[in-house]
Amino acid sequence: MNELLTAVRAGRHHDVPPLVLGLDLPGRRAALAELKELRKEVRGWDWQRRDKIRKALLVAGAGCHTGAAGCASWIGGRDLRDWTRSPYPLILASLKDRDPAWLGDLALRFAGRAALSDAEYTFVGELTRIARVPLPVTDNLVVGWTELVSAARWRGRTRRPLTDILREDPHSPELAARLFEMPELPPQVDFYDAPDSRDNWPGALCALVEDGLLDRAHLVERCVIRLMRGGRSVDQRFFLAVLLRLGTTEEEEDRHLRDWTAMATDGITPVASYAQQVLVRLDARGVLSTRELADVSGAVLFRQEKKLVRAQLTLLGKVLRRDASTAGELLPAVAEAFGHEGIDVQERALKLVARYLPAVAGPEVREELASAAARLGPLHRETVTTLFGDLVEEEAAGAYEEFLPPAPVLRRHDPAPETVAELVEEVAARVKSHASERWIPASGVAAPSTGDTHFERTLDGLVRLARTHREELTEALREALAGVYFVEHGLGPYMIDPRSISTSHGTSVVVASLLGLVSDRDRVAWRAKTTVPGPDACAHTALNGVLLDRAWEAAEAIAAGETPFLLATPTWHTGAIEAAELVERLRIYRESGARPGPADFAQALLRVRRGGPGAADVAAAAEALGTGEGDRLAAWIRADEPVAPVLRHPATAVSRPSAGNWWQRATSGARQVLLATRERSVIRHEFPEAFHWLGRAQLPRAQECYHWGPERSSHWTATLPEDPEALAAWLMPDLLFAADQGQRGAVGFLPALAESAGEVGGATHLALAYGLGARHPEDRTAAVDALLVLAAGGRLDGASLGRELAILVDRDLVKVNRTADALGTAAATGAYRTVLTVLAAMLPGLLAYEKTPRGLGDLLSVAAECAERCGTGGIPAIAGLAATAGRKGSSQTVRQAARLLATFPAGAEGALPEAPEGIDAPGSGEALAPDRKDQGAAGIGSDRKRR
């Protein structure tokens, strides 16, 4: 036994099997007990030592287990699986004296374990071959088989056909059949090259059907069941591809009639389209009854996919032409299309109703159709009235009511934990969740305001309780954080680098200092790194540096034990501090003899609410304190100036890339619309060095920072809760990349920015415009939330936002279809008037282009929907709308322009407004009107040709 343990500790895994076989049963049991203790010990080793003995420990433990269940659990242990070459041949060698029935039991138990790979599949296959038992077909084993098959395709110099690999494996038929039973397909099966190729999983499986290895009827049945069940889109496409290759007989199609109707109703678009084609064949054979067609049509016409809706209307038209007596049952289903957003779909459905309405006998059906047609907009009003006459009731003209979310209400910031137990619980939960983080997944990030709230109350709680209950707090933290990486090994370099930290890192810095894990020398050296000079000093680094500098200062205050609490703890959930409350905190400091920390007081100044009717009295009270901090607070409140005044920054002279400057198409910097900020000397002269970046003049630069992520921005808005304009200007490059290049998550701070109580202007509206045009839907949703918050608080300038959107479209920084999607989402919440105000200012510039921008029809559709809902009273006439509506053709743009034009009074375009600011008239070279008061984006006009 000692020789076996020595070999294991030395990592001599090739020597283990004969040593195990040389032990008797009691010897193996004794060795197993020692191996279990060694396994526990190894978990605390560094990875190099652990990796050295991992294989030997795995083989020895497997060979010493006397029970199949324990052996399977040992072999499947995650801490023993990190190896490059498979040790399973050695395990088989150490088990060669076992009974075949025992090996078969081991194979069955091991095949049921999770996360099996190709190596495990080979191991189970060998076990079953030796034991002469059937292969245990489990979902996990199938995953390992697919990995082995996928890897086999790339062995050798040429890629092997998948069909040949499956034919060589005798277990392929039973394992392939299991694919159709699994809840989700393995990742290796999801990918296939092209629908017509046989060198992919659907094609290879169908080849096995042709060889007689798989039952075709069974696969067809399973494909239909899986398509009916739903699931991941990629799985659905796989089963559909198999079904298309296998084909269906008439008998199979007839038997699954109800399944096809359900797929057409609820399936993903490709599945619904295929089911629709089957329904057409069923109708041609007379299998689909009129009632069943009416039922499925009502559901299909409710879908948004135009292709499906048009195909269903075509099918209904064929049936009605064949037998007009079915109009009484089918036309009510056709009327479902009246609610579709596509105006061409509405017209098509209305023509179908008009053509077969005379065949409808019952007055009840006519009334039902008239009620449905009443939902159509003003564009179809005349046709509807002609068709139904008095059956269409005139809508009562009522006052329109805008539905907006409640205006943001300031909520009191949660106080610091009052007991050691409560504080330790919160610290442990926060630190452990990101203890080993190097890049926090965005999906696990709290809302911006929530993330900072927890950090601030935790930081304040550590300062308070470390002063009164230091020993108890230290002991409790050591116990709660046992095993956390930085507690065992110290702070990592990424935890003290302002380019990559988050609020959890700030908490870790303070806790590590409290536990004595940071020497005075390291504290001084690491705090000096909170300021990053030179070209690397971006807004992210500067804002993170402020947080990290505060954390180091809090650690020093805890070590000194003289600070009663932190001055910068917010009063409100936005991060803002009431000025009177800050004065009271300074008074307590003065009476207790405590000295305010420079970084703590600087952050408090950035958070204090400067305006309000009582600002003069609060400033006088601060001055009456007779302290330097009181005088600075009084001067700060009386000045009432933004941290960094935002300036318009002229963009470069290049607008949309053309054939002559093709090289600039990939560089957003050549067509950037960004903002600059002025210097604030008081910050550079009176604030700590970590804050100096905020007071410098900043010129915008379209440079993507690799070191930041949206998950690390939870504290940014709370750093400057009274200055959303400056923050928006500094973070504008991120928003530009979110819209122009698809950077994900950069828009997440906008809702919190909109909730801040500071004054909003052109920078915030430009940021919102970028957000509404972001590439990813979740980012556009965040921008919609911010838009609604601003509108609810009466702080949204819709016309300004519309002009900024037009500028960004003009410079090809946002796409029209994405903006239409975002504004349509906002309108669907009930904010029709708000959205129409934005579009009324945005559309004139877009309608002036000679070549219609892609997505303009969608944007006009949103505007028309809003105008029909809220009316156009008070909305200025939209320049170019009548000309667009009067074009020849029946494109979506022309139709929607006519629909929108119908909502305006006749002759409303008689006196057209001038082109919006920021969009050049032909031949103009000016970017913005010189008298523009807001601080919106400056953008040089477009090279687009105008009519």
Secondary structure, 3 states (H helix, E strand, C coil): CHHHHHHHHHCCHHHHHHHHHCCCHHHHHHHHHHHHHHHHHHCCCCHHHHHHHHHHHHHHHHHHCCCHHHHHHHHCCHHHCCCCCCCHHHHHHHCCCCCHHHHHHHHHHHHCCCCCCHHHHHHHHHHHHHHCCCCCCCHHHHHHHHHHHHHHCCCCCCCCCHHHHHHHCCCHHHHHHHHCCCCCCCHHHHCCCCCCCCCCHHHHHHHHHHCCCCCHHHHHHHHHHHHHHCCCHHHHHHHHHHHHHHCCCHHHHHHCHHHHHHHHHHCCHHHHHHHHHHHHHHHHCCCCCHHHHHHHHHHHCCCCCHHHHHHHHHHHHHHHHHCHHHHHHHHHHHHHHHHCCCHHHHHHHHHHHHHHHHHCCCHHHHHHHHHHHCCCCHHHHHHHHHHHHHHCCCCCCCCCCCCCCCCCCCCECCCCCCCHHHHHHHHHHHHHHCCCCCCCCHHHCCCHHHHHHHHHHHHHHHHHHHHHCHHHHHHHHHHHCCCCHHHHHCCCHHHCCCCCCCHHHHHHHHHHHHCCCCCHHHHHHHHHCCCCCHHHCCHHHHHHHHHHHHHHHHHHHHHHCCCCCCCCCCCECCCCECHHHHHHHHHHHHHHCCCCCHHHHHHHHHHECCCCCCHHHHHHHHHCCCCHHHHHHHHHHHHCCCCCCEEECCCCCCCCCCHHHHHHCCCHHHHCCCEEECCCHHHHHHCCHHHHHHHCCECCCCCCCCCCCHHHCCCHHHHCCCCHHHHHHHCHHHHHHHHHCCCCCHHHHHHHHHHCCCCCCHHHHHHHHHHHCCCCHHHHHHHHHHHHHHHHCCCCCHHHHHHHHHHHHHCCCCCHHHHHHHHHHHHHCCCHHHHHHHHHHHHHHHHCECCCCCCHHHHHHHHHHHHHHHCCCCCCCCCCHHHHHCCCCCCHHHHHHHHHHCCCCCCCCCCCCCCCCCCCCCCCCCCCCCCCCCCCCCCCCCCCCEC
